[in-house]
C-alpha cells in the first residue's frame, strides 16, 4: 500500500469515528442550547472564510484584483435579494469584464 492510500484510509477511518461520536456520546438527547447556537453560526463563518481566502488569496500572498469587484457586485446583488443564479452570473460577468479591461 502506498503512502497516499495509507493517508486516505486513516482520514476515512477518522471521519467515520468523528461522525459516530455524536450519536454515541449524546445518546438521543438534544444538544445543549449553547452548542446549538454555536453550530448555527459555523456554516456562515466557514462560507465567509472561504470567500475571503478565494477573493484575496493567491498562494501565500494577499492580492486585490478583479475577483474583488465580482464579489462586491455579487454581495450587492445578494443584499438586494436577487435570485442566486443572477448573483453568480453578475459576479462572473463583472469579474470577466474587469479582467478584460485590465
C-alpha positions in Angstrom: 0.0 0.0 0.0 1.4 3.4 -1.0 1.8 6.3 1.4 -1.2 8.1 -0.2 -3.5 5.2 0.2 -2.5 4.9 3.9 -3.4 8.6 4.4 -6.7 8.1 2.6 -7.5 5.1 4.8 -6.6 6.9 8.0 -8.6 10.0 7.1 -11.6 7.9 6.2 -11.4 6.0 9.5 -11.1 9.2 11.4 -14.1 10.7 9.6 -16.2 7.7 10.4 -15.1 7.8 14.1 -16.0 11.5 14.3 -19.4 11.1 12.7 -20.2 8.2 15.0 -19.1 10.0 18.2 -22.1 12.4 18.1 -24.9 9.8 18.4 -22.8 7.6 20.7 -22.0 10.5 23.1 -25.4 12.2 23.1 -27.5 9.0 23.1 -30.6 10.6 21.7 -30.5 13.7 24.0 -30.9 17.1 22.4 -27.8 19.3 22.1 -27.3 21.9 24.9 -28.7 25.3 23.9 -25.2 26.9 23.9 -23.9 24.3 21.4 -27.0 24.7 19.1 -26.3 28.4 18.8 -22.6 27.8 18.0 -23.4 25.2 15.4 -25.9 27.5 13.7 -23.0 30.1 13.3 -20.5 27.6 11.8 -21.8 27.5 8.2 -21.9 31.3 7.7 -18.5 31.6 9.3 -16.9 28.9 7.1 -18.6 30.4 4.0 -17.2 33.8 4.8 -13.7 32.4 5.3 -13.8 30.6 2.0 -15.0 33.7 0.2 -12.3 35.8 1.8 -9.5 33.3 1.0 -10.6 32.8 -2.6 -11.1 36.6 -3.1 -7.9 37.9 -1.6 -5.5 34.9 -1.7 -3.0 33.9 -4.3 -0.7 31.3 -2.9 0.9 32.9 0.2 0.2 36.5 -0.8 -2.7 38.8 -0.5 -3.9 40.4 -3.7 -6.6 42.8 -4.8 -7.7 42.1 -8.4 -10.8 41.6 -10.5 -12.2 39.0 -8.1 -12.8 41.7 -5.5 -15.1 43.6 -8.0 -17.0 40.4 -8.8 -17.5 39.6 -5.1 -18.6 43.2 -4.4 -21.2 43.1 -7.1 -22.4 39.6 -6.1 -22.7 40.8 -2.5 -24.6 43.8 -3.5 -27.0 41.7 -5.7 -27.5 39.2 -2.8 -28.2 42.1 -0.4 -30.8 43.3 -2.8 -32.3 39.8 -2.7 -31.6 38.9 -6.3 -32.0 35.2 -7.2 -28.9 33.1 -6.6 -28.3 32.3 -10.2 -28.4 36.0 -11.1 -25.9 36.8 -8.3 -23.5 34.2 -9.7 -23.9 35.4 -13.3 -23.4 39.1 -12.3 -20.3 38.4 -10.2 -18.8 36.3 -13.0 -19.6 38.9 -15.7 -18.1 41.7 -13.6 -15.0 39.7 -12.9 -14.6 38.8 -16.5 -15.2 42.4 -17.6 -12.6 43.8 -15.2 -10.1 41.2 -16.3 -10.7 42.1 -19.9 -10.2 45.8 -19.2 -7.1 45.5 -17.3 
